[in-house]
Amino acid sequence: MGWNSYDYYDTCVNEEQVKANADFMAAHMKEAGWEYIVVDIEWYARDAGTQREKYQYIPFGEEEMDEYGRFLPDVRRFPSSAGGKGFGPLARYIHDLGLKFGIHIMRGIPRAAAHNHLPILGSKAGANEVADPSSICRWNPDMYGVRKGVEGAQEYYDSIVGLYADWGVDYIKCDDICNTNMYPHDPYSASHEVEMLQRAIQKSGREMVLSLSPGPALIEHAWHYEKYANMWRITDDFWDSWDLLREMFDRCELWQEHVAEGSYPDCDMLPVGRLGKGFGAERDTAFTRQEQITMMTLWCIFGSPLMIGAELTKLDDWTLALLMNQDVLKLLSCEYRGCQYEKNAEYAIWSCLNDYTGERYAAFFNFLDTEQEIRCGLTEIEQFAGKGAVPLQVRELWTKKEKDLDDPVLTERVPPHGARLFQIL
């Protein structure tokens, strides 16, 4: 559970803005489990955002880099990094708030390091020998992939992760690696780089979350994601569109059996609140309030990581309450197992069970543009078989309303694109 700079700041976030969001989380959200502050893409780019009308990622722009081909924070945007300190001072600031610090990286090795034949720390090989110029990202021009099984390849990943460990990084979001969609004939072409990253983290001696982007992740490689990573995106970038939210139900259905402690299929960021400043047009989320309730309900009952995309300091009271509903957030614990019970063109029903406490939950989701009545025989849900008495009462976790049941059939009118989440009492 945390905050990521991308949906609001795009490539342009700076140190002052990161600290402001961290301060807000520590003061207002930490008690509910929110803890990660993640600096997203291009933190090393000196000219990030200066040509946004033409490029999101400036071709072969100016980058901060050390003598071993490792990116460093742009000093102008992150002044505490001056003098070779990197993200160390910012990480300490965030840790002192009781929070954790994360960064975004692109897979591979910087093209500039390869072109300039820079050495690799701990290896006799140079960046030009490790870089694979046939392995590139379709949308970002900064990197070459790293060759498999050559001298210097693992050492390069060891060197960057070792640097991040020295800084105090707790979370690495690696991009262009979960699905290398430049290569449709081999969309998981960088699986060896996932393994090298995982080995480098283990060698570093520091616990770090390894998050893989972008999606959609490939279900046939689920075992590999689970073995070598903590999070993997099951979608491409998720934005505030009902069509994308409706599609997420199909993705969660596909991945529901692969949620486990330390291994989380990732539905991507929560585009709530104020978004888009770095993209040139700051705006409110396009999701209705009911759609935001649907999103939060699905992410929590499915068990996705939660990363807020909004500018936290501009959250209104309603959005903050949405993000702080601890009755709903508790379902993220791995003691709770969510699964789809029913889905058709008009609605979906999910159930959730805590095997240790016997707690039972049911969620109704309305796919229609109009209100509809959804019904479910609670004793017919397979997940609940033999788990408690016949239900006589339910409590809805968003409205806090309780109601008695005349029989074990739950009936509820659900708003357009809305959701209702019930604890079965």
C-alpha positions as CSV (number, residue, x, y, z in Angstrom):
1,M,0.0,0.0,0.0
2,G,1.5,3.3,-1.0
3,W,1.8,6.3,-3.3
4,N,3.4,6.5,-6.8
5,S,4.3,9.8,-8.4
6,Y,3.4,8.9,-12.0
7,D,-0.3,9.6,-12.4
8,Y,0.0,13.2,-11.2
9,Y,3.6,14.2,-12.0
10,D,4.4,12.0,-15.1
11,T,8.3,12.3,-15.5
12,C,8.7,15.5,-13.6
13,V,8.4,14.9,-9.9
14,N,10.9,16.6,-7.6
15,E,12.2,16.2,-4.1
16,E,10.0,18.9,-2.5
17,Q,6.9,17.3,-4.0
18,V,7.9,13.8,-2.9
19,K,8.4,15.0,0.6
20,A,5.1,16.8,0.7
21,N,3.3,13.6,-0.3
22,A,5.3,11.6,2.3
23,D,4.4,14.2,5.0
24,F,0.7,13.8,4.2
25,M,0.8,10.0,4.2
26,A,2.6,10.0,7.5
27,A,0.2,12.5,9.1
28,H,-3.1,11.2,7.7
29,M,-2.8,7.7,6.3
30,K,-0.1,5.6,7.9
31,E,-2.4,4.3,10.6
32,A,-4.4,2.4,7.9
33,G,-1.4,0.6,6.5
34,W,-0.3,3.1,3.8
35,E,3.5,3.1,3.8
36,Y,5.4,3.2,0.5
37,I,6.5,6.4,-1.3
38,V,7.6,5.6,-4.8
39,V,9.4,7.9,-7.2
40,D,8.5,6.9,-10.7
41,I,10.2,7.1,-14.1
42,E,13.0,9.5,-15.3
43,W,14.3,10.6,-12.0
44,Y,17.8,10.7,-13.5
45,A,16.8,12.7,-16.6
46,R,18.0,16.3,-16.5
47,D,15.6,17.5,-19.2
48,A,12.5,15.5,-18.2
49,G,9.3,17.3,-19.2
50,T,11.0,20.1,-21.1
51,Q,9.6,18.9,-24.5
52,R,6.4,17.3,-23.3
53,E,4.4,18.6,-26.3
54,K,6.5,16.4,-28.4
55,Y,8.0,13.6,-26.3
56,Q,7.2,11.9,-23.0
57,Y,10.7,10.5,-23.0
58,I,13.2,12.7,-24.8
59,P,15.3,10.7,-27.3
60,F,18.9,10.5,-26.0
61,G,18.4,13.2,-23.4
62,E,20.9,14.3,-20.8
63,E,21.1,11.9,-17.8
64,E,22.9,11.8,-14.5
65,M,25.2,8.8,-14.3
66,D,28.2,7.7,-12.4
67,E,31.5,6.3,-13.8
68,Y,30.0,2.7,-13.7
69,G,27.0,3.4,-15.9
70,R,24.6,3.7,-13.0
71,F,21.9,6.4,-13.1
72,L,21.9,8.9,-10.3
73,P,19.1,11.4,-9.4
74,D,18.9,14.7,-11.3
75,V,20.5,17.1,-8.9
76,R,18.3,20.0,-9.9
77,R,15.1,18.2,-9.1
78,F,16.6,16.2,-6.1
79,P,19.1,18.7,-4.6
80,S,19.9,16.5,-1.5
81,S,21.5,14.0,-4.0
82,A,24.4,16.3,-4.7
83,G,27.9,15.2,-3.9
84,G,27.2,11.5,-4.8
85,K,24.6,11.0,-2.1
86,G,22.0,9.7,-4.5
87,F,18.6,9.0,-2.9
88,G,20.2,8.4,0.5
89,P,19.1,11.6,2.1
90,L,15.5,11.4,0.7
91,A,15.2,7.8,1.8
92,R,16.3,8.7,5.3
93,Y,13.7,11.5,5.4
94,I,11.0,9.1,4.4
95,H,12.2,6.4,6.8
96,D,12.2,9.0,9.6
97,L,8.5,9.4,9.0
98,G,8.0,5.7,9.6
99,L,7.4,5.1,5.8
100,K,9.3,3.1,3.1
101,F,11.0,4.4,0.0
102,G,10.8,3.1,-3.6
103,I,12.1,3.9,-7.1
104,H,11.2,3.1,-10.7
105,I,13.9,1.7,-13.0
106,M,13.9,0.6,-16.6
107,R,15.3,-2.9,-17.2
108,G,18.7,-3.2,-18.8
109,I,21.8,-0.9,-19.0
110,P,21.9,2.7,-20.2
111,R,22.6,3.1,-23.9
112,A,24.9,6.0,-23.0
113,A,27.0,3.6,-20.8
114,A,27.3,1.2,-23.7
115,H,28.1,3.8,-26.3
116,N,30.9,5.2,-24.0
117,H,32.3,1.8,-23.1
118,L,31.9,2.5,-19.4
119,P,33.3,-0.2,-16.9
120,I,31.0,-2.3,-14.8
121,L,31.7,-2.4,-11.1
122,G,33.0,-5.8,-10.0
123,S,33.7,-7.0,-13.6
124,K,36.3,-6.9,-16.3
125,A,33.6,-6.6,-18.9
126,G,32.4,-3.2,-20.1
127,A,28.9,-1.9,-20.6
128,N,29.3,-2.4,-24.4
129,E,29.9,-6.1,-23.9
130,V,26.9,-6.6,-21.6
131,A,24.3,-4.5,-23.6
132,D,22.1,-6.2,-26.1
133,P,21.3,-3.7,-28.9
134,S,18.6,-6.0,-30.3
135,S,16.7,-5.8,-27.0
136,I,15.1,-2.4,-26.6
137,C,11.9,-0.8,-25.2
138,R,9.2,0.3,-27.6
139,W,8.3,3.5,-25.8
140,N,11.4,4.6,-23.8
141,P,14.8,5.3,-25.5
142,D,17.1,5.1,-22.5
143,M,18.2,1.5,-22.3
144,Y,19.5,-1.7,-24.0
145,G,18.6,-5.0,-22.5
146,V,21.3,-7.1,-20.8
147,R,22.6,-10.2,-22.4
148,K,21.9,-13.6,-20.9
149,G,24.8,-15.5,-19.4
150,V,27.7,-13.2,-20.3
151,E,30.5,-11.9,-18.1
152,G,29.4,-8.7,-16.4
153,A,25.6,-9.1,-16.8
154,Q,24.9,-10.3,-13.3
155,E,27.6,-7.9,-12.0
156,Y,25.9,-5.0,-13.5
157,Y,22.6,-5.8,-11.8
158,D,24.5,-6.5,-8.6
159,S,26.1,-3.0,-8.9
160,I,22.9,-1.1,-9.3
161,V,20.9,-3.0,-6.6
162,G,23.9,-2.6,-4.3
163,L,23.8,1.1,-4.9
164,Y,20.0,1.2,-4.2
165,A,20.6,-0.8,-1.0
166,D,23.2,1.8,0.1
167,W,20.6,4.5,-0.5
168,G,18.0,2.7,1.6
169,V,15.6,1.7,-1.1
170,D,12.8,-0.6,0.0
171,Y,10.9,-1.1,-3.3
172,I,12.0,-1.4,-6.9
173,K,9.5,-1.0,-9.7
174,C,11.2,-2.4,-12.9
175,D,9.6,-1.4,-16.2
176,D,9.7,-3.0,-19.7
177,I,10.2,-6.4,-18.1
178,C,6.9,-8.0,-17.1
179,N,5.8,-8.0,-20.8
180,T,8.4,-6.8,-23.3
181,N,5.7,-5.9,-25.7
182,M,8.2,-4.8,-28.4
183,Y,8.5,-8.5,-29.2
184,P,5.0,-10.1,-29.6
185,H,6.7,-13.4,-30.6
186,D,8.5,-13.5,-27.3
187,P,6.7,-11.2,-24.9
188,Y,8.6,-12.5,-21.8
189,S,12.0,-12.1,-23.5
190,A,13.5,-10.5,-20.4
191,S,12.7,-13.3,-18.0
192,H,16.5,-13.7,-17.4
193,E,16.7,-10.1,-16.3
194,V,14.0,-10.7,-13.7
195,E,16.1,-13.5,-12.3
196,M,19.2,-11.4,-12.3
197,L,17.4,-8.6,-10.4
198,Q,16.1,-11.1,-7.8
199,R,19.6,-12.6,-7.3
200,A,21.0,-9.0,-7.0
201,I,18.4,-8.2,-4.3
202,Q,19.3,-11.3,-2.4
203,K,23.0,-10.5,-2.6
204,S,22.4,-6.9,-1.4
205,G,21.4,-8.0,2.1
206,R,18.5,-5.6,2.1
207,E,14.8,-6.6,1.8
208,M,13.2,-4.9,-1.2
209,V,9.9,-5.4,-2.9
210,L,10.4,-6.3,-6.6
211,S,7.5,-5.0,-8.8
212,L,7.4,-5.8,-12.5
213,S,5.7,-3.6,-15.2
214,P,4.1,-3.2,-17.6
215,G,1.4,-5.8,-18.3
216,P,-0.5,-7.6,-19.2
217,A,1.4,-10.4,-17.4
218,L,1.4,-13.7,-19.2
219,I,-0.6,-16.4,-17.3
220,E,1.5,-19.2,-18.8
221,H,4.5,-17.7,-16.9
222,A,2.7,-17.3,-13.6
223,W,5.1,-19.7,-11.8
224,H,8.1,-17.5,-12.9
225,Y,6.6,-14.3,-11.7
226,E,5.7,-16.0,-8.4
227,K,9.2,-17.4,-7.9
228,Y,11.2,-14.3,-8.8
229,A,9.1,-11.3,-8.0
230,N,6.6,-9.9,-5.5
231,M,4.3,-8.0,-7.8
232,W,3.6,-8.2,-11.5
233,R,1.2,-6.1,-13.5
234,I,-1.8,-7.9,-15.0
235,T,-2.7,-4.9,-17.2
236,D,-1.0,-2.2,-19.2
237,D,-1.3,1.3,-17.6
238,F,-4.6,1.6,-15.9
239,W,-6.4,4.9,-16.1
240,D,-9.8,6.3,-15.1
241,S,-12.0,4.7,-17.8
242,W,-15.0,2.5,-17.1
243,D,-14.0,0.2,-20.0
244,L,-10.6,-0.4,-18.4
245,L,-12.3,-1.0,-15.0
246,R,-14.8,-3.5,-16.5
247,E,-12.0,-5.3,-18.2
248,M,-10.2,-5.7,-14.9
249,F,-12.8,-8.2,-13.8
250,D,-11.8,-10.5,-16.6
251,R,-8.1,-10.1,-15.6
252,C,-8.8,-10.8,-11.9
253,E,-10.8,-13.9,-12.8
254,L,-7.8,-15.1,-14.7
255,W,-5.3,-14.4,-11.9
256,Q,-7.3,-15.1,-8.8
257,E,-5.6,-18.4,-8.0
258,H,-2.2,-16.8,-8.0
259,V,-2.6,-14.4,-5.1
260,A,-0.4,-15.5,-2.1
261,E,1.7,-14.0,0.6
262,G,4.7,-12.2,-1.0
263,S,3.3,-12.8,-4.6
264,Y,0.7,-10.4,-5.9
265,P,-0.9,-10.0,-9.3
266,D,-1.0,-6.2,-9.6
267,C,-4.1,-4.3,-10.9
268,D,-2.0,-1.1,-11.2
269,M,-2.5,2.3,-9.6
270,L,-5.6,3.9,-8.2
271,P,-6.4,6.9,-10.4
272,V,-8.4,8.8,-7.9
273,G,-8.4,12.5,-6.8
274,R,-6.4,15.0,-8.7
275,L,-4.4,13.6,-11.7
276,G,-2.4,14.7,-14.8
277,K,-0.4,17.8,-13.9
278,G,2.8,16.4,-15.5
279,F,0.8,15.5,-18.6
280,G,-0.1,19.1,-19.1
281,A,-3.7,19.1,-17.9
282,E,-4.4,18.7,-14.1
283,R,-7.9,17.3,-13.6
284,D,-10.2,15.4,-11.3
285,T,-10.5,11.7,-11.9
286,A,-13.0,10.7,-14.5
287,F,-14.4,7.9,-12.4
288,T,-17.7,8.5,-10.7
289,R,-17.8,7.9,-6.9
290,Q,-19.6,4.6,-7.5
291,E,-16.9,3.5,-9.9
292,Q,-14.2,4.4,-7.4
293,I,-16.0,2.3,-4.8
294,T,-16.1,-0.6,-7.4
295,M,-12.4,-0.2,-8.0
296,M,-11.5,-0.2,-4.3
297,T,-13.8,-3.1,-3.6
298,L,-12.3,-5.3,-6.5
299,W,-8.7,-4.4,-5.7
300,C,-9.2,-5.3,-2.0
301,I,-11.3,-8.5,-2.4
302,F,-9.0,-9.8,-5.2
303,G,-5.8,-8.9,-3.1
304,S,-4.0,-6.5,-5.4
305,P,-1.4,-4.1,-4.1
306,L,-2.7,-0.6,-3.7
307,M,-0.8,2.3,-5.2
308,I,-2.4,5.8,-5.1
309,G,-1.8,7.9,-8.2
310,A,-3.3,11.1,-6.9
311,E,-1.5,14.1,-5.4
312,L,-2.1,13.3,-1.8
313,T,-2.1,16.9,-0.6
314,K,-5.1,17.6,-2.7
315,L,-7.3,14.7,-1.6
316,D,-10.8,15.8,-0.7
317,D,-12.5,14.4,2.4
318,W,-14.6,11.9,0.4
319,T,-11.6,10.4,-1.4
320,L,-9.5,10.2,1.8
321,A,-12.4,8.4,3.5
322,L,-12.5,6.0,0.5
323,L,-8.8,5.2,0.9
324,M,-9.0,4.9,4.7
325,N,-11.9,2.5,5.1
326,Q,-10.1,-0.1,7.3
327,D,-13.1,-2.5,7.2
328,V,-12.4,-2.9,3.5
329,L,-8.6,-2.6,3.6
330,K,-8.3,-5.5,6.0
331,L,-9.3,-7.8,3.1
332,L,-5.8,-7.2,1.7
333,S,-4.3,-9.5,4.4
334,C,-3.3,-12.9,3.0
335,E,-5.6,-14.4,5.7
336,Y,-8.5,-13.4,3.4
337,R,-9.0,-15.3,0.2
338,G,-11.2,-13.7,-2.5
339,C,-12.7,-15.5,-5.5
340,Q,-15.2,-14.9,-8.2
341,Y,-18.5,-16.7,-7.6
342,E,-20.4,-15.5,-10.7
343,K,-20.0,-13.1,-13.6
344,N,-22.1,-12.3,-16.7
345,A,-22.6,-9.3,-18.9
346,E,-24.6,-7.5,-16.3
347,Y,-22.9,-8.1,-12.9
348,A,-20.3,-10.0,-11.0
349,I,-20.3,-11.5,-7.5
350,W,-17.2,-12.2,-5.5
351,S,-16.9,-14.0,-2.1
352,C,-14.1,-13.7,0.5
353,L,-13.2,-16.0,3.4
354,N,-10.8,-15.8,6.3
355,D,-9.9,-19.4,7.0
356,Y,-8.6,-18.6,10.4
357,T,-11.5,-16.5,11.8
358,G,-14.3,-17.8,9.6
359,E,-15.2,-14.3,8.5
360,R,-17.3,-14.3,5.3
361,Y,-17.8,-11.5,2.8
362,A,-19.7,-11.1,-0.4
363,A,-19.4,-8.3,-3.0
364,F,-21.9,-7.3,-5.7
365,F,-20.7,-5.4,-8.8
366,N,-23.1,-3.8,-11.2
367,F,-21.8,-3.5,-14.8
368,L,-24.9,-1.7,-16.2
369,D,-25.4,2.0,-16.7
370,T,-28.6,1.8,-14.7
371,E,-29.4,0.6,-11.2
372,Q,-30.2,-3.1,-10.9
373,E,-31.2,-5.6,-8.2
374,I,-28.6,-8.4,-7.6
375,R,-29.4,-11.6,-5.7
376,C,-27.3,-14.4,-4.3
377,G,-28.1,-17.4,-2.2
378,L,-25.3,-17.2,0.4
379,T,-25.5,-20.9,1.3
380,E,-24.8,-21.7,-2.4
381,I,-21.4,-20.0,-2.4
382,E,-18.9,-22.9,-2.6
383,Q,-16.2,-21.0,-0.6
384,F,-18.5,-20.8,2.4
385,A,-19.5,-24.5,2.5
386,G,-19.1,-25.7,6.1
387,K,-17.9,-22.3,7.3
388,G,-20.4,-21.0,9.8
389,A,-24.1,-20.9,10.6
390,V,-26.8,-19.9,8.1
391,P,-26.4,-16.1,7.7
392,L,-29.1,-14.0,9.4
393,Q,-27.6,-10.6,9.1
394,V,-25.2,-8.6,6.9
395,R,-23.3,-5.4,7.2
396,E,-22.4,-3.3,4.1
397,L,-18.9,-1.9,4.6
398,W,-19.2,1.3,2.6
399,T,-22.5,2.6,3.9
400,K,-22.1,0.9,7.3
401,K,-25.7,-0.2,7.1
402,E,-26.9,-3.6,8.6
403,K,-29.9,-5.5,7.6
404,D,-31.6,-8.8,8.7
405,L,-32.2,-11.6,6.3
406,D,-35.5,-13.5,6.2
407,D,-33.7,-16.3,4.5
408,P,-30.1,-16.9,3.4
409,V,-30.7,-15.0,0.1
410,L,-29.1,-11.6,-0.1
411,T,-30.8,-9.1,-2.4
412,E,-29.6,-5.6,-3.0
413,R,-30.2,-2.7,-5.4
414,V,-26.7,-1.6,-6.7
415,P,-26.1,1.8,-8.4
416,P,-24.8,2.1,-11.9
417,H,-21.2,0.8,-12.2
418,G,-21.3,0.5,-8.4
419,A,-20.5,-2.1,-5.8
420,R,-21.7,-3.3,-2.4
421,L,-19.5,-5.2,-0.1
422,F,-21.1,-7.2,2.7
423,Q,-19.7,-8.8,5.8
424,I,-21.9,-11.8,6.6
425,L,-22.7,-11.8,10.3
